[in-house]
Protein backbone atom coordinates (compact mmCIF):
# COMPACT_ATOMS: atom_id res chain seq x y z
CA UNK A 1 0.00 0.00 0.00
CA UNK A 2 1.31 3.45 -0.90
CA UNK A 3 0.54 6.47 1.26
CA UNK A 4 0.31 9.49 -1.04
CA UNK A 5 -0.84 9.58 -4.66
CA UNK A 6 1.34 12.63 -5.29
CA UNK A 7 3.91 12.58 -8.15
CA UNK A 8 6.43 10.78 -5.94
CA UNK A 9 3.96 8.09 -4.89
CA UNK A 10 2.83 7.61 -8.51
CA UNK A 11 6.46 7.33 -9.66
CA UNK A 12 7.16 4.69 -6.99
CA UNK A 13 4.08 2.70 -8.04
CA UNK A 14 5.01 2.83 -11.72
CA UNK A 15 8.56 1.72 -11.03
CA UNK A 16 7.46 -1.21 -8.87
CA UNK A 17 5.02 -2.34 -11.56
CA UNK A 18 7.61 -2.03 -14.35
CA UNK A 19 10.23 -4.04 -12.46
CA UNK A 20 9.64 -7.74 -13.00
CA UNK A 21 12.01 -8.52 -10.13
CA UNK A 22 10.20 -6.44 -7.48
CA UNK A 23 7.61 -9.12 -6.70
CA UNK A 24 5.29 -6.37 -5.48
CA UNK A 25 1.51 -6.46 -5.74
CA UNK A 26 0.29 -2.90 -5.19
CA UNK A 27 -3.09 -2.93 -3.46
CA UNK A 28 -3.72 0.80 -3.78
CA UNK A 29 -3.09 4.34 -2.58
CA UNK A 30 -4.14 6.08 0.61
CA UNK A 31 -4.68 9.72 -0.25
CA UNK A 32 -6.61 12.60 1.31
CA UNK A 33 -7.17 14.61 -1.87
CA UNK A 34 -8.07 12.40 -4.85
CA UNK A 35 -11.51 10.74 -5.13
CA UNK A 36 -11.72 7.23 -3.75
CA UNK A 37 -11.84 4.79 -6.65
CA UNK A 38 -9.82 7.00 -9.00
CA UNK A 39 -6.69 5.44 -10.48
CA UNK A 40 -3.57 7.66 -10.45
CA UNK A 41 -1.83 4.64 -11.98
CA UNK A 42 -3.97 2.38 -14.21
CA UNK A 43 -5.07 -0.59 -12.13
CA UNK A 44 -3.95 0.98 -8.84
CA UNK A 45 -6.90 2.83 -7.21
CA UNK A 46 -7.17 5.21 -4.29
CA UNK A 47 -8.72 2.97 -1.62
CA UNK A 48 -9.07 5.28 1.37
CA UNK A 49 -8.07 8.24 3.51
CA UNK A 50 -5.30 8.51 6.09
CA UNK A 51 -7.93 8.72 8.85
CA UNK A 52 -8.90 5.09 8.21
CA UNK A 53 -5.31 3.98 7.73
CA UNK A 54 -5.18 1.34 10.50
CA UNK A 55 -8.42 -0.36 9.42
CA UNK A 56 -7.38 -0.39 5.76
CA UNK A 57 -4.00 -1.94 6.45
CA UNK A 58 -5.56 -4.61 8.64
CA UNK A 59 -8.44 -5.43 6.27
CA UNK A 60 -6.28 -5.53 3.14
CA UNK A 61 -3.66 -7.78 4.81
CA UNK A 62 -0.86 -5.45 3.78
CA UNK A 63 2.76 -6.62 4.14
CA UNK A 64 4.52 -3.35 3.28
CA UNK A 65 3.48 0.29 3.52
CA UNK A 66 5.43 2.77 1.37
CA UNK A 67 5.10 6.38 2.48
CA UNK A 68 5.71 9.02 -0.19
CA UNK A 69 6.79 11.51 2.41
CA UNK A 70 6.45 14.67 0.30
CA UNK A 71 2.68 14.18 0.55
CA UNK A 72 2.40 14.15 4.32
CA UNK A 73 3.22 16.35 7.30
CA UNK A 74 5.67 15.23 9.96
CA UNK A 75 2.88 15.01 12.55
CA UNK A 76 0.69 12.85 10.29
CA UNK A 77 3.70 10.64 9.48
CA UNK A 78 4.33 10.02 13.19
CA UNK A 79 0.63 9.24 13.64
CA UNK A 80 0.73 6.65 10.86
CA UNK A 81 3.85 5.09 12.33
CA UNK A 82 2.18 4.90 15.74
CA UNK A 83 -0.84 3.16 14.17
CA UNK A 84 1.48 0.65 12.56
CA UNK A 85 3.11 -0.12 15.89
CA UNK A 86 0.16 -2.39 16.68
CA UNK A 87 0.56 -4.21 13.34
CA UNK A 88 3.72 -6.19 14.04
CA UNK A 89 3.89 -7.94 10.66
CA UNK A 90 3.72 -4.77 8.56
CA UNK A 91 6.95 -3.19 7.32
CA UNK A 92 7.17 0.57 6.80
CA UNK A 93 9.33 2.06 4.04
CA UNK A 94 9.90 5.75 3.37
CA UNK A 95 10.30 7.04 -0.17
CA UNK A 96 13.08 9.58 -0.28
CA UNK A 97 11.25 12.68 -1.41
CA UNK A 98 13.69 13.05 -4.32
CA UNK A 99 12.64 10.01 -6.35
CA UNK A 100 13.72 11.57 -9.63
CA UNK A 101 17.35 11.55 -8.40
CA UNK A 102 17.41 8.01 -7.11
CA UNK A 103 18.07 6.02 -10.26
CA UNK A 104 21.69 6.34 -9.18
CA UNK A 105 21.11 4.17 -6.14
CA UNK A 106 21.54 5.21 -2.52
CA UNK A 107 22.99 4.09 0.76
CA UNK A 108 22.29 5.22 4.33
CA UNK A 109 25.23 6.53 6.33
CA UNK A 110 25.27 7.72 9.92
CA UNK A 111 27.10 10.91 10.88
CA UNK A 112 27.02 11.61 14.63
CA UNK A 113 24.11 9.14 14.95
CA UNK A 114 22.19 11.10 12.30
CA UNK A 115 21.04 8.84 9.40
CA UNK A 116 21.76 10.51 6.06
CA UNK A 117 20.92 9.28 2.57
CA UNK A 118 23.99 9.28 0.29
CA UNK A 119 23.44 9.48 -3.49
CA UNK A 120 25.81 7.55 -5.75
CA UNK A 121 27.18 9.63 -8.62
CA UNK A 122 27.03 6.69 -11.04
CA UNK A 123 24.28 4.10 -11.45
CA UNK A 124 26.25 1.10 -12.72
CA UNK A 125 28.78 -0.13 -10.19
CA UNK A 126 30.54 -3.26 -8.95
CA UNK A 127 30.53 -6.48 -10.95
CA UNK A 128 28.00 -5.15 -13.46
CA UNK A 129 30.31 -2.23 -14.25
CA UNK A 130 33.30 -4.54 -14.77
CA UNK A 131 31.36 -6.92 -17.02
CA UNK A 132 29.81 -4.05 -18.96
CA UNK A 133 33.25 -2.51 -19.56
CA UNK A 134 34.68 -5.81 -20.78
CA UNK A 135 31.70 -6.29 -23.11
CA UNK A 136 32.07 -2.76 -24.49
CA UNK A 137 35.76 -2.93 -25.35
CA UNK A 138 35.76 -6.54 -26.56
CA UNK A 139 32.75 -6.25 -28.89
CA UNK A 140 33.62 -2.74 -30.15
CA UNK A 141 37.22 -3.70 -30.93
CA UNK A 142 36.32 -6.89 -32.77
CA UNK A 143 33.45 -5.20 -34.63
CA UNK A 144 35.67 -2.36 -35.91
CA UNK A 145 38.19 -4.87 -37.27
CA UNK A 146 35.51 -6.99 -38.93
CA UNK A 147 33.64 -4.02 -40.42
CA UNK A 148 36.63 -2.08 -41.79
CA UNK A 149 36.05 -3.31 -45.42
CA UNK A 150 32.40 -2.19 -45.19
CA UNK A 151 33.50 1.19 -43.85
CA UNK A 152 35.78 1.66 -46.85
CA UNK A 153 32.96 0.84 -49.28
CA UNK A 154 30.55 3.23 -47.55
CA UNK A 155 33.16 6.01 -47.57
CA UNK A 156 33.58 5.63 -51.35
CA UNK A 157 29.79 5.71 -51.92
CA UNK A 158 29.36 8.87 -49.81
CA UNK A 159 32.20 10.62 -51.64
CA UNK A 160 30.83 9.65 -55.05
CA UNK A 161 27.36 11.01 -54.30
CA UNK A 162 28.26 14.64 -53.61
CA UNK A 163 31.97 14.82 -52.83
CA UNK A 164 31.38 15.96 -49.25
CA UNK A 165 32.99 14.68 -46.05
CA UNK A 166 32.50 11.03 -45.11
CA UNK A 167 31.93 11.54 -41.41
CA UNK A 168 29.69 13.83 -39.41
CA UNK A 169 30.50 14.84 -35.84
CA UNK A 170 27.44 15.35 -33.68
CA UNK A 171 28.04 17.29 -30.47
CA UNK A 172 26.23 15.39 -27.72
CA UNK A 173 26.14 15.12 -23.93
CA UNK A 174 27.75 12.16 -22.20
CA UNK A 175 28.11 10.85 -18.66
CA UNK A 176 28.38 13.66 -16.15
CA UNK A 177 27.04 16.05 -18.82
CA UNK A 178 30.46 16.00 -20.47
CA UNK A 179 30.15 17.04 -24.16
CA UNK A 180 31.83 14.99 -26.88
CA UNK A 181 31.66 14.45 -30.64
CA UNK A 182 29.78 11.30 -31.66
CA UNK A 183 30.94 9.94 -35.02
CA UNK A 184 28.45 9.07 -37.77
CA UNK A 185 28.59 8.47 -41.48
CA UNK A 186 27.26 11.62 -43.11
CA UNK A 187 23.71 11.00 -44.38
CA UNK A 188 22.61 14.56 -45.22
CA UNK A 189 23.25 16.97 -48.04
CA UNK A 190 25.74 19.70 -47.21
CA UNK A 191 22.99 22.31 -47.69
CA UNK A 192 20.44 20.17 -45.84
CA UNK A 193 18.94 22.84 -43.59
CA UNK A 194 18.16 25.07 -46.58
CA UNK A 195 15.91 22.29 -47.95
CA UNK A 196 13.51 22.39 -44.98
CA UNK A 197 10.11 24.05 -45.18
CA UNK A 198 8.80 26.06 -42.18
CA UNK A 199 6.40 23.21 -41.34
CA UNK A 200 9.24 20.68 -41.39
CA UNK A 201 11.36 22.89 -39.14
CA UNK A 202 8.48 23.03 -36.66
CA UNK A 203 8.04 19.23 -36.76
CA UNK A 204 11.78 18.77 -36.29
CA UNK A 205 11.81 21.01 -33.22
CA UNK A 206 8.80 19.20 -31.76
CA UNK A 207 9.67 15.56 -32.49
CA UNK A 208 13.44 15.60 -33.03
CA UNK A 209 12.94 13.59 -36.26
CA UNK A 210 11.30 13.97 -39.68
CA UNK A 211 9.43 11.12 -41.33
CA UNK A 212 10.27 12.37 -44.84
CA UNK A 213 13.46 14.35 -44.44
CA UNK A 214 14.54 16.25 -47.59
CA UNK A 215 18.01 16.71 -46.14
CA UNK A 216 18.88 13.00 -46.39
CA UNK A 217 20.98 11.78 -49.33
CA UNK A 218 20.15 8.66 -51.36
CA UNK A 219 22.86 6.61 -49.71
CA UNK A 220 21.83 8.19 -46.40
CA UNK A 221 18.36 6.67 -46.62
CA UNK A 222 19.88 3.18 -46.78
CA UNK A 223 22.40 3.86 -44.04
CA UNK A 224 19.71 5.18 -41.69
CA UNK A 225 17.23 2.37 -42.39
CA UNK A 226 19.67 -0.22 -41.07
CA UNK A 227 21.44 2.09 -38.57
CA UNK A 228 24.71 1.65 -40.46
CA UNK A 229 25.36 5.38 -40.16
CA UNK A 230 25.87 4.93 -36.41
CA UNK A 231 28.52 2.19 -36.64
CA UNK A 232 31.45 4.67 -36.44
CA UNK A 233 30.33 5.24 -32.85
CA UNK A 234 32.12 2.00 -32.07
CA UNK A 235 35.17 4.29 -31.96
CA UNK A 236 33.40 6.39 -29.29
CA UNK A 237 32.92 3.20 -27.29
CA UNK A 238 36.66 2.47 -27.45
CA UNK A 239 37.34 6.06 -26.40
CA UNK A 240 35.23 5.48 -23.28
CA UNK A 241 32.64 8.11 -24.26
CA UNK A 242 29.82 5.68 -25.06
CA UNK A 243 28.69 2.19 -24.22
CA UNK A 244 27.32 -0.49 -26.52
CA UNK A 245 24.03 -0.40 -24.60
CA UNK A 246 22.57 2.64 -22.87
CA UNK A 247 20.17 5.56 -23.20
CA UNK A 248 19.94 7.32 -26.55
CA UNK A 249 22.59 9.99 -27.02
CA UNK A 250 21.19 13.51 -27.06
CA UNK A 251 22.34 17.09 -27.52
CA UNK A 252 22.46 19.68 -24.74
CA UNK A 253 19.27 21.26 -26.16
CA UNK A 254 17.43 17.92 -26.12
CA UNK A 255 18.45 17.36 -22.50
CA UNK A 256 15.83 19.91 -21.43
CA UNK A 257 13.09 17.65 -22.83
CA UNK A 258 13.92 15.12 -20.09
CA UNK A 259 12.78 17.58 -17.41
CA UNK A 260 13.47 16.38 -13.88
CA UNK A 261 14.89 13.11 -15.22
CA UNK A 262 17.86 14.80 -16.88
CA UNK A 263 19.90 14.33 -13.71
CA UNK A 264 19.55 10.56 -14.06
CA UNK A 265 20.53 10.59 -17.71
CA UNK A 266 23.92 12.02 -16.78
CA UNK A 267 24.75 9.06 -14.51
CA UNK A 268 25.39 6.63 -17.39
CA UNK A 269 27.08 6.66 -20.78
CA UNK A 270 24.84 6.96 -23.87
CA UNK A 271 24.51 3.76 -25.87
CA UNK A 272 25.04 2.69 -29.44
CA UNK A 273 21.84 0.70 -28.93
CA UNK A 274 19.32 0.46 -26.13
CA UNK A 275 15.70 -0.11 -25.22
CA UNK A 276 14.69 2.68 -27.61
CA UNK A 277 16.39 0.79 -30.46
CA UNK A 278 14.48 -2.44 -29.88
CA UNK A 279 11.16 -0.78 -28.97
CA UNK A 280 10.29 1.29 -32.01
CA UNK A 281 13.26 3.59 -32.69
CA UNK A 282 12.10 6.77 -34.44
CA UNK A 283 8.40 5.79 -34.13
CA UNK A 284 8.57 6.57 -30.40
CA UNK A 285 7.46 9.88 -28.94
CA UNK A 286 9.85 11.87 -26.76
CA UNK A 287 7.82 10.84 -23.68
CA UNK A 288 8.19 7.16 -24.59
CA UNK A 289 11.94 7.58 -25.16
CA UNK A 290 12.33 9.21 -21.74
CA UNK A 291 10.34 6.42 -20.08
CA UNK A 292 12.45 3.70 -21.73
CA UNK A 293 15.71 5.45 -20.85
CA UNK A 294 14.67 5.78 -17.20
CA UNK A 295 13.54 2.15 -17.10
CA UNK A 296 16.95 1.07 -18.40
CA UNK A 297 18.89 3.20 -15.90
CA UNK A 298 16.84 2.00 -12.93
CA UNK A 299 16.86 -1.68 -13.88
CA UNK A 300 20.30 -2.11 -15.40
CA UNK A 301 22.09 -5.44 -15.21
CA UNK A 302 24.57 -7.18 -17.50
CA UNK A 303 21.76 -9.62 -18.37
CA UNK A 304 19.54 -6.76 -19.55
CA UNK A 305 22.45 -5.51 -21.69
CA UNK A 306 22.86 -8.92 -23.33
CA UNK A 307 19.11 -9.18 -23.95
CA UNK A 308 19.04 -5.76 -25.65
CA UNK A 309 22.15 -6.62 -27.69
CA UNK A 310 20.53 -9.76 -29.11
CA UNK A 311 17.19 -8.00 -29.72
CA UNK A 312 19.00 -5.25 -31.65
CA UNK A 313 19.95 -7.61 -34.46
CA UNK A 314 16.39 -8.29 -35.78
CA UNK A 315 15.35 -4.67 -35.11
CA UNK A 316 18.18 -3.43 -37.38
CA UNK A 317 17.89 -6.17 -40.00
CA UNK A 318 14.17 -5.44 -40.57
CA UNK A 319 14.66 -1.67 -40.28
CA UNK A 320 11.70 -1.20 -37.94
CA UNK A 321 10.95 2.41 -36.99
CA UNK A 322 14.05 3.83 -38.69
CA UNK A 323 14.12 7.03 -40.76
C-alpha positions, 0 to 999 in steps of 0.5 A: 500500500502506498501512502500518497498519490502525489507525483512521488507516490505515482512514480514509486508505483510505476517503477514497482510495476515495471520491475519484473524482479520487485515481486510487489503487488500494489493494493492501492493508494491512501490519499486525502485529496483524490476521489476514492476509486480513481486510479492515479496509476492504471489498475492501482486505485485510491482505496481510502483516507489517512484517517482510516489507515489502521483499518485499511492496512488490517483489512487488506492484509498489507505486508509493506506500507510505502510512504511518499513523504512529500505528501504528508506532514511530519505530525501525520507521518508520526501518527501513521507510524504509531498506528502501525506499531500495533501491526507487528507484521507490517513493514514501513518504508519511506520514499526519499522525497527526491525520487527523480534523483534516485536512479543512481542508487543510494545508501544510508550513512550515519554521521554523529548518529544522524542517518543521512541518505547518500546518493551515488554519482554513477548508477552502474557499479561493482561487478555489473560495471566490470562486465559491462566494460569488458563487453564494451571494449571486446565487442567494439574492438572486434566489430571495428576490425571486422567491419573495416572493409564495409567502412571503406565501401561506404566512404567511397559511396558517400564521396561519389554522391556529392563529394562531401565529407564522409563523417559527421561529428554530432556534439552530444552530452555524455556521462556527467554532462560532459560534451563529446563528438559522436561519429556518424557516417554523413547522411545529409546533403551539405545544404540540408537545412536550406531544404527544410520548409517552415512546417518541417522545421516546426516538426523537427523542433517538436519531435526531433525527427522527420518522417520524410526528411529532404536533407537526407541523401540517397545513400543516407536513406539506406544507411539510416534504415539499417542504422549503419550510419551509427557504426562509427560510434564504435570508436566512441565506445573504445574512447570510453565516451559511449557504451554499446548499450545505454540511453539514446545519445542527445544534444544539450538542447534535447536534454531539457526535454527530459525535465526532472529526469535529466539528472539521471541521464547524466549518470550513465554513458549513452549507448550505441543501442538500447531499449529505444532501439528495440522498442520502435526507434524513431516511431517513439514519442519523446515521452516514450523515449524518456520512459524507456531510458529511465527504465533502463537506468533503474533496472540495469544489469549485464543480463539486460544488456545482453538481452538488448544486444541480441534484440537489436539484431532483428530490429536493425535487419528489418529496419523497424521504426528507422528514418 
